[in-house]
Amino acid sequence: MRTIKRNLLNVTLVLFACLVLFVLLTLLTGTKAKGTSSLRAYSVPKEMYVFHVSHEGVLGFVPDSQNLGSGCAGFSCILYRSSSFGGKLERLNTFSCVNMVFNGASWGSTTGQLVFVWAKKQKEKGLALYISNDAGSAWRKVPGTNRDSPCPPFVVVPDLINPQKAYVIPATSATPFLGEQPLSLRSFLETKDGGVSWEKKFLPGETPPAVEGLLFHPKDPEKMWVWHGSMGDWTGVRYSEDGGVTWQSVQVYGENRIYGVVFNPFTGELLVTGRQVISRWYNGKEEDLRDNCGLSENADFIAGPPLLNLRGKDVLIPVFVYEDKRTVSGIVYACRGGKVKKVTTFSVQLDSPVYVFLSKGKLYLSFMNSKGPGQVLEYPLLTISVPWWWAALGGALVTGILANFFLRRKASSKQCKR
């Protein structure tokens, strides 16, 4: 009986060791395969911009050809929705007009989890800011945002960490992304639950004039970054630690247009992208990452808005390299701690605008085609990583169990011979 129990224990230990070894190999394989996974393609109608994909559905828009010039800065659109990736996109009749789509850190960019639109609901007179946290299945009005202006006198800033958190900041100009006035931070709105409830927030200062993007530190809103492109009285990135009372410049390589800024809270680094700009700011020092990406100082490229990948704890940067007047190559890089890895490459047509965004551990590239059907490409990002100490501990555990099994088996066979 004792021998049977001993044998059962040994078998259990061996099976457990095999299980641990299998998990380790699986994790390590997943780590090596990061960024090399295959893609799915999704065809979309002509002239459609797909700007949001999540497990709740897909959202896109097409220009409203019957109301050209009636929207914000002459732009009005019609929303379309599908409940699943690859499904048919059908017109969303919630709104009689949509004058602007917000869902990113830059005004009008496409990198957020929440979707905001400046629109007019059916049978309502004025426009207002509406929010959806389920890919357009339901919409909630942001309180106190009703206006008659065709352009939203508000800017929307998503939180870096919480996908259901965002800020709505009033703008003194009717067209904040074209205006020259600073944004006051003395009274704005915050939601932490995807627009179900809102709370008033207050900071003592204001932004510099004509900002094109605003980013709050995820753990301390008094720390923030703003940026401006290549036109106006200033260009570059500025940083405040006291709620906008004072600002200091963050110098970046290249005096070209800046398209985006993101802070990685896992590494404490700031990534800045733009035309011929891929810059990293860490501990008060800047590092030009063009060489790390294999790009020369004379390379003609545009680095789009950077995306914080929460699962991989890195930053993804889409880069479009202009090799000649007709050829453009697309590359997505993953940056973390100053190290750069190529995630994937893709083909680009000169007349095909590209949106790049993340959702639930997947990377999406959305191509609009004005001459025929466009497409959305999906890249699953395998983000499993194994710390060296975890792997070493697991390996030691497996080795110990197997060694114990074989030593006890050898001792048992010697006793049997005697």
Secondary structure, DSSP 8 states (H G I E B T S, - for coil): -HHHHHHHHHHHHHHHHHHHHHHHHHHHHHHHTTT----EEEEE-TT-EEEEEETTEEEEEEE-GGGTTSSBTTB-EEEEEESSTTS--EE-TTEEEEEEEEBSSBTT-B--SSEEEEEEETT-SSBEEEEESSTTSS-EE-TT--BS-SS-SEEEEE-SS-TT-EEEEE-SSSSTTT--S--B-SSEEEESSTTS--EEE--S-B--TT-SEEEE-SS-TTSEEEEE-SSSS--EEEEESSTTSS-EEE--SSSS-EEEEEEETTTTEEEEEEBTEEEEEETTEEEE-TTTTT--TT--EEE---EEETTTTEEEEEEEEE-SSS-EEEEEEEEETTEEEEEEEEEE-TT--EEEEEETTEEEEEE--SSS-EEEEEEE-------HHHHHHHHHHHHHHHHHHHHHHHHHHHHHH-
